[in-house]
């Protein structure tokens, strides 16, 4: 377990090529695995989570090769996956476990999916319940709420499901389960989460009809669908958000993250930082594949507290809340975070762990069931402290950003947790602070 000690640098400068988007990297491998033909994926995220997806697809008989951040997938076809000979190990990746549970629920094979101790402790009823409602056969510990999950796949008939929560993983699992089905699947309810699945499936020739109140997937009847999709994965805005906050709170900083995904379902952190008063410019906006991208520059700013809440905002920044809490901790005035109860089911209970970390930094917060309230330091340096990541990659990076405006050394225990989503994070931090 690595330990890293950091002190505030005099300045932050640089152009940062953030790793490929984690959500898109997972989907690019999984979706191309059931396509007819080969695809090349460039700028693939080589973090532990996405590598776990590659390993699982190989165990399902898919030819996947990797050279650095370039991945080639030779699709097995929509009905060509092989029953795995051993348990599928998803590591720490909830995305891998949940998306594959959906995909395999609609395939004529048996599989068991598990992960590390952290993943085995995370609730899975949010996908198991909806998949069972469509006729899928899944089971696991505590009546399917905890992994290992056993999936006995079968051809599903489609139908209708109203999503009770805004979750891209749940939505994607259901769409993948219906992909090899005999009838259309209609999703209503809380469909307002990340739409990478809908965009990518549509680009691969799948009939996915998206309206403001419903998503309908028609399983393909043509034997060559899905088409393979070669793409360059855009930069991950959830990773870029650490640098955006770092530049905004540091008194002498300007950082640019080029070619970052600007999908509207992912830009909530930028919206909040603008509302806080951050100096942000976006240039060279364009489409790459099925996703909008652009070059984002953030420079030193004077921030003030805001309210971070609402069903239209929280799903667009749920993974960025730990680092936005650091922005709020250094800002002037009060910040309130609400409607973010999903934080309690992440790699850690991020409401509890963020509140504990803020206390060590000298910031009092009031945790609630679905968020917290806190009062910022008003630009006064945060306390030095010894902080724990609890194995949570986003906590480790959030504490690193806090160290950039701390009066004394901040030590981060279990700092190698960053390898889950950002293997080069510490190297990049050293470069921009040099």
C-alpha positions in Angstrom: 0.0 0.0 0.0 1.8 3.1 -1.2 2.0 6.3 0.9 2.5 9.7 -0.7 3.3 13.0 1.0 2.6 16.3 -0.7 3.2 20.0 -0.1 1.6 22.9 -1.9 3.5 24.0 -5.0 4.2 27.6 -6.0 2.4 27.2 -9.3 0.5 24.8 -11.6 1.0 24.9 -15.3 0.5 22.4 -18.1 -1.4 20.7 -20.9 -2.7 17.4 -19.5 -3.8 14.5 -21.8 -6.1 12.9 -19.3 -6.7 9.1 -19.7 -9.5 7.8 -21.9 -13.0 7.9 -20.5 -13.6 5.0 -18.2 -17.3 4.5 -19.1 -16.6 4.6 -22.8 -13.6 2.3 -22.6 -15.6 -0.4 -20.8 -18.4 -0.1 -23.4 -16.1 -0.1 -26.4 -14.7 -3.5 -25.4 -18.0 -5.1 -24.4 -20.0 -3.9 -27.3 -17.4 -4.7 -29.9 -17.0 -8.1 -28.4 -20.6 -9.0 -29.6 -20.1 -7.3 -33.0 -19.4 -9.0 -36.3 -15.8 -8.0 -37.3 -12.8 -6.3 -35.7 -12.5 -2.8 -34.2 -9.5 -0.7 -33.0 -9.9 1.3 -29.8 -7.3 4.1 -29.3 -6.7 6.1 -26.1 -8.2 3.2 -24.1 -8.0 3.6 -20.3 -5.5 1.2 -19.0 -6.7 1.4 -15.4 -7.4 -1.7 -13.4 -11.1 -1.5 -13.9 -11.0 -1.5 -17.7 -8.4 -4.2 -17.8 -10.7 -6.4 -15.7 -13.3 -6.0 -18.5 -10.8 -7.1 -21.1 -9.9 -10.2 -19.0 -13.6 -11.1 -18.6 -14.3 -10.7 -22.3 -11.3 -13.0 -23.1 -12.7 -15.6 -20.7 -15.9 -15.4 -22.7 -14.0 -16.4 -25.8 -13.4 -13.0 -27.4 -10.1 -12.2 -29.1 -8.9 -9.0 -27.4 -5.3 -7.8 -27.8 -3.7 -4.7 -26.3 -0.6 -2.6 -27.1 -0.3 0.2 -24.6 -3.5 2.2 -24.9 -4.5 0.7 -28.2 -6.9 -2.3 -28.1 -8.1 -4.5 -30.9 -11.3 -6.5 -30.5 -12.4 -9.3 -32.9 -16.1 -9.7 -32.2 -17.6 -13.0 -31.5 -21.0 -11.9 -32.8 -24.2 -11.3 -30.8 -24.7 -15.0 -30.1 -21.1 -16.1 -30.2 -19.9 -15.8 -26.6 -18.4 -18.9 -25.0 -19.5 -20.2 -21.6 -16.6 -19.4 -19.3 -14.7 -22.3 -17.7 -14.0 -20.4 -14.5 -15.5 -17.6 -12.4 -15.3 -14.1 -14.0 -13.2 -11.8 -11.8 -14.4 -8.2 -12.2 -11.8 -6.9 -9.7 -13.0 -3.6 -8.2 -15.1 -2.7 -11.2 -18.8 -2.2 -10.5 -19.2 -1.3 -14.2 -17.8 -4.6 -15.4 -19.9 -6.6 -13.0 -23.1 -4.8 -13.7 -22.8 -4.4 -17.5 -21.8 -8.1 -17.9 -24.6 -9.2 -15.7 -27.0 -7.6 -18.2 -25.2 -8.9 -21.3 -25.0 -12.4 -20.0 -28.6 -12.5 -18.7 -29.7 -12.5 -22.4 -27.1 -15.1 -23.5 -27.6 -18.9 -23.5 -24.9 -19.7 -21.1 -24.1 -19.9 -17.4 -21.6 -17.6 -15.6 -20.5 -16.5 -12.1 -19.2 -13.0 -11.6 -17.3 -11.9 -8.6 -14.7 -9.2 -7.6 -12.5 -8.1 -4.8 -13.7 -7.6 -1.2 -14.9 -4.0 -1.9 -17.0 -5.0 -4.9 -18.4 -8.1 -3.1 -19.7 -5.7 -0.3 -21.5 -3.3 -2.7 -25.2 -3.7 -3.3 -26.3 -5.3 -6.6 -30.1 -5.5 -6.1 -30.3 -2.3 -8.2 -29.5 -4.4 -11.3 -30.6 -7.8 -10.2 -34.2 -6.6 -9.4 -34.8 -4.9 -12.8 -33.2 -7.8 -14.7 -35.4 -10.3 -12.9 -38.4 -8.2 -13.7 -37.5 -8.8 -17.4 -37.4 -12.6 -16.8 -33.7 -13.0 -16.3 -32.3 -15.6 -13.9 -29.8 -14.2 -11.5 -28.9 -15.1 -7.9 -26.3 -14.3 -5.4 -25.7 -13.8 -1.7 -28.5 -12.1 0.3 -31.0 -13.0 -2.4 -28.9 -11.5 -5.2 -27.9 -8.3 -3.5 -24.2 -9.3 -3.1 -21.7 -10.8 -5.4 -20.7 -13.4 -6.4 -23.6 -13.3 -8.8 -24.7 -16.4 -10.7 -26.3 -15.7 -14.1 -28.1 -18.4 -16.0 -28.7 -16.7 -19.3 -31.7 -17.2 -21.5 -33.4 -15.4 -24.5 -35.5 -12.6 -23.1 -38.7 -11.2 -24.6 -38.2 -7.5 -24.0 -41.0 -5.6 -22.4 -41.2 -2.4 -20.3 -39.4 -1.2 -17.2 -39.7 2.1 -15.4 -36.3 3.0 -13.8 -36.7 4.2 -10.2 -33.2 5.7 -10.1 -31.0 7.5 -12.6 -28.2 5.0 -13.1 -26.3 4.5 -16.3 -25.2 1.1 -15.1 -28.7 -0.1 -14.5 -30.0 1.4 -17.8 -27.1 -0.2 -19.7 -27.5 -3.6 -18.1 -31.1 -3.7 -19.2 -30.4 -2.6 -22.8 -27.6 -5.2 -23.1 -29.9 -7.9 -21.7 -32.4 -7.0 -24.5 -29.9 -7.0 -27.3 -30.3 -10.7 -28.1 -34.0 -10.8 -27.2 -37.1 -11.5 -29.2 -38.9 -8.3 -28.7 -38.4 -4.6 -28.0 -37.5 -3.2 -24.6 -39.0 0.1 -23.5 -37.4 2.0 -20.6 -39.2 4.9 -18.9 -38.8 6.6 -15.5 -35.4 7.9 -14.5 -33.6 7.5 -17.9 -31.7 10.8 -17.4 -28.3 9.3 -16.7 -25.1 9.0 -18.9 -26.1 8.1 -22.4 -22.9 6.5 -23.7 -24.6 3.2 -24.2 -27.4 4.6 -26.3 -24.9 6.6 -28.4 -22.6 3.7 -29.0 -25.2 1.1 -29.8 -26.8 3.5 -32.3 -23.4 4.1 -34.0 -23.1 0.3 -34.3 -26.3 0.0 -36.2 -28.7 -1.0 -33.4 -32.2 0.6 -33.5 -32.3 2.6 -30.3 -34.9 5.3 -30.1 -34.3 7.9 -27.5 -37.0 10.4 -26.5 -37.2 12.7 -23.4 -39.5 10.3 -21.7 -38.5 6.8 -23.0 -35.8 4.7 -24.6 -36.8 1.8 -26.9 -34.4 -0.8 -28.1 -35.4 -3.1 -31.0 -33.2 -6.2 -31.1 -31.4 -6.6 -34.4 -32.7 -9.0 -36.9 -29.9 -8.6 -39.5 -27.1 -11.1 -38.8 -24.2 -8.6 -39.1 -25.5 -6.2 -36.4 -23.9 -4.8 -34.3 -21.3 -3.4 -36.7 -17.8 -3.1 -35.2 -17.0 0.5 -34.1 -13.4 1.7 -34.2 -12.9 4.9 -32.2 -10.6 7.1 -30.2 -11.8 7.3 -26.6 -12.1 10.9 -25.5 -10.6 12.1 -22.3 -12.5 11.3 -19.1 -14.2 14.3 -17.6 -14.3 12.6 -14.2 -10.5 12.4 -14.3 -10.1 15.9 -15.8 -12.3 17.3 -13.0 -9.4 16.9 -10.5 -7.3 19.2 -12.6 -10.1 21.7 -13.1 -10.6 22.0 -9.4 -6.8 22.1 -8.8 -6.4 25.1 -11.2 -9.5 26.9 -9.9 -8.4 26.8 -6.2 -4.6 27.3 -6.6 -3.5 31.0 -6.5 -1.2 30.6 -9.5 -2.4 28.1 -12.0 -3.5 27.5 -15.5 -4.2 23.9 -16.8 -5.6 22.7 -20.1 -7.2 19.3 -20.7 -7.5 18.7 -24.4 -10.0 16.4 -26.2 -12.1 15.8 -23.1 -15.6 14.3 -23.5 -18.2 17.1 -23.3 -21.2 14.8 -23.5 -24.0 16.9 -21.8 -24.6 14.0 -19.4 -21.1 14.3 -18.1 -20.5 18.1 -17.8 -22.1 18.7 -14.4 -18.8 19.5 -12.7 -18.1 22.2 -15.2 -21.5 23.7 -14.6 -20.9 23.7 -10.9 -17.5 25.2 -11.1 -18.8 28.0 -13.4 -21.5 28.7 -10.8 -18.8 28.9 -8.1 -17.0 31.5 -10.2 -14.3 29.5 -11.8 -12.5 30.9 -14.9 -13.2 28.3 -17.6 -12.8 28.4 -21.4 -13.5 25.7 -23.9 -12.0 25.7 -27.4 -11.9 23.4 -30.4 -15.3 21.8 -29.7 -16.0 18.9 -32.2 -17.5 15.5 -32.5 -15.2 12.4 -32.3 -17.1 9.2 -33.0 -20.4 9.6 -31.3 -19.3 11.9 -28.5 -18.7 15.7 -28.4 -15.2 16.7 -27.2 -13.3 19.9 -26.5 -10.2 21.5 -25.0 -10.9 22.8 -21.5 -8.7 25.4 -19.8 -9.2 26.5 -16.1 -7.2 29.1 -14.3 -6.9 30.5 -10.8 -10.2 31.8 -9.5 -12.0 33.1 -6.4 -14.8 30.5 -5.6 -17.9 30.9 -3.6 -20.3 28.2 -2.2 -23.3 26.9 -4.1 -26.0 24.4 -3.9 -25.3 21.1 -5.7 -28.6 19.3 -5.9 -31.4 18.2 -8.2 -32.3 15.2 -10.3 -31.2 17.1 -13.4 -27.7 17.7 -12.0 -26.5 15.0 -9.6 -26.4 12.2 -12.1 -24.1 14.4 -14.3 -21.4 14.7 -11.7 -21.9 11.9 -9.1 -18.3 10.7 -9.5 -16.9 14.3 -9.2 -18.5 15.1 -5.9 -15.4 14.2 -3.8 -13.3 16.7 -5.6 -16.1 19.3 -5.8 -16.2 19.0 -2.0 -12.5 20.1 -2.0 -13.4 23.1 -4.2 -16.2 24.0 -1.7 -13.8 23.5 1.3 -11.6 26.3 -0.1 -14.4 28.5 -1.3 -16.0 31.5 0.4 -19.4 30.7 2.1 -21.6 27.7 2.4 -22.1 24.8 0.0 -24.9 22.3 0.3 -24.9 18.9 -1.5 -28.3 17.1 -1.7 -30.0 14.3 -3.7 -26.7 12.3 -3.8 -27.6 9.2 -1.8 -26.0 7.1 -4.5 -22.6 8.2 -3.0 -23.2 5.7 -0.1 -23.0 2.8 -2.6 -19.8 3.7 -4.3 -16.3 2.2 -3.6 -16.7 3.6 -0.1 -19.6 5.4 1.6 -18.3 8.7 0.0 -20.5 10.9 2.2 -18.9 9.5 5.4 -15.4 9.2 4.1 -15.4 12.7 2.5 -16.8 14.2 5.7 -14.1 12.5 7.8 -11.4 13.8 5.4 -12.7 17.3 5.4 -12.6 17.3 9.2 -8.9 16.4 9.2 -8.4 19.3 6.8 -10.0 21.7 9.3 -13.4 21.9 7.5 -16.5 21.2 9.5 -19.3 19.5 7.5 -22.7 18.2 8.4 -23.3 14.8 6.6 -26.9 13.9 5.8 -28.6 10.9 4.3 -28.1 12.2 0.8 -25.2 14.6 1.0 -23.7 17.3 3.3 -23.4 20.9 4.1 -20.1 22.6 4.7 -18.6 26.1 5.1 -15.5 26.9 3.1 -12.2 28.3 4.4 -12.6 31.5 2.3 -9.3 30.9 0.6 -7.4 30.2 3.8 -5.0 27.3 3.5 -6.3 23.9 4.6 -4.7 22.0 7.4 -2.0 19.4 6.9 -3.2 15.9 7.7 -2.7 12.2 7.3 -5.6 11.0 5.1 -6.8 7.6 4.0 -8.1 6.7 0.5 -9.9 3.6 1.9 -9.0 2.0 -1.4 -11.1 4.5 -3.3 -9.4 6.0 -6.3 -11.4 9.2 -6.3 -10.7 9.9 -2.6 -7.0 9.5 -3.1 -7.0 12.0 -6.0 -9.3 14.4 -4.1 -6.9 14.5 -1.1 -4.1 15.2 -3.6 -6.0 18.2 -4.9 -6.5 19.4 -1.3 -2.7 19.2 -0.7 -2.2 21.8 -3.4 -3.7 24.5 -1.1 -2.7 23.1 2.3 -0.4 25.0 4.8 1.4 21.8 5.8 2.2 18.4 4.4 -0.7 16.1 3.5 0.1 12.3 3.6 -2.2 10.0 1.6 -2.3 6.3 2.7 -3.1 3.7 0.1 -2.3 6.2 -2.6 -2.0 3.5 -5.3 -5.8 3.2 -5.4 -5.5 5.7 -8.3 -4.5 2.9 -10.6 -8.2 2.0 -10.9 -9.0 4.9 -13.1 -5.8 7.1 -13.5 -2.5 5.1 -13.5 -0.4 8.1 -14.4 -2.0 10.5 -11.9 1.0 10.9 -9.6 3.4 11.4 -12.5 1.2 14.0 -14.0 0.9 15.9 -10.7 4.7 16.0 -10.4 5.0 17.4 -13.9 2.5 20.2 -13.6 3.9 21.2 -10.2 7.5 21.2 -11.3 
